[in-house]
Amino acid sequence: MDLNRIFNMLARMVMRSAVKTGVDHAARGGEPDSEMTPDERARARSLKDMAAKAQRVARLGRRFMK
């Protein structure tokens, strides 16, 4: 395996983690779980689920557009 492929793999892993963290932060509105009401937690959970569905749809779209 050459160095370029290893670098690309690591860069994708870091970006995937960063995007996942950003989506989670945006869904929570920047608040920690301990400061959220149960309604806000439920809303954050539903937003996180919607984001996961959108990522799956985008992945399928990329697969079929090849």
C-alpha positions as CSV (number, residue, x, y, z in Angstrom):
1,M,0.0,0.0,0.0
2,D,1.5,3.3,-1.0
3,L,1.7,6.4,1.2
4,N,-1.0,8.3,-0.7
5,R,-3.6,5.7,-0.1
6,I,-2.8,5.6,3.6
7,F,-3.0,9.4,3.8
8,N,-6.4,9.4,2.0
9,M,-7.8,6.7,4.2
10,L,-6.7,8.6,7.4
11,A,-8.1,11.9,6.0
12,R,-11.5,10.2,5.3
13,M,-11.6,8.7,8.8
14,V,-10.9,12.1,10.4
15,M,-13.4,13.9,8.2
16,R,-16.1,11.3,9.0
17,S,-15.5,11.7,12.7
18,A,-15.6,15.5,12.4
19,V,-18.8,15.6,10.5
20,K,-20.5,13.2,12.9
21,T,-19.4,15.3,15.9
22,G,-20.6,18.5,14.1
23,V,-24.0,16.9,13.4
24,D,-24.4,15.8,17.0
25,H,-23.4,19.3,18.2
26,A,-25.9,21.0,15.9
27,A,-28.7,18.6,16.8
28,R,-28.2,19.4,20.5
29,G,-28.0,23.1,19.9
30,G,-24.7,23.3,21.6
31,E,-26.0,22.3,25.0
32,P,-24.7,19.3,27.0
33,D,-27.2,16.5,27.8
34,S,-27.2,17.4,31.5
35,E,-28.6,20.8,30.8
36,M,-31.3,19.7,28.4
37,T,-35.0,19.0,29.3
38,P,-36.4,15.6,28.3
39,D,-38.3,17.3,25.4
40,E,-35.1,18.9,24.1
41,R,-33.3,15.5,24.4
42,A,-36.1,13.8,22.3
43,R,-35.9,16.6,19.7
44,A,-32.1,16.2,19.5
45,R,-32.4,12.5,19.1
46,S,-34.9,12.9,16.3
47,L,-32.7,15.4,14.5
48,K,-29.7,13.0,14.9
49,D,-31.8,10.2,13.4
50,M,-32.9,12.5,10.5
51,A,-29.3,13.4,9.8
52,A,-28.3,9.7,9.7
53,K,-31.1,9.0,7.3
54,A,-30.0,11.9,5.1
55,Q,-26.4,10.5,5.1
56,R,-27.7,7.1,4.1
57,V,-29.8,8.6,1.2
58,A,-26.8,10.6,0.0
59,R,-24.7,7.4,0.1
60,L,-27.3,5.6,-2.0
61,G,-27.5,8.5,-4.4
62,R,-23.8,8.5,-4.9
63,R,-23.8,4.7,-5.5
64,F,-26.6,4.9,-8.1
65,M,-25.1,8.0,-9.9
66,K,-21.8,6.2,-10.7
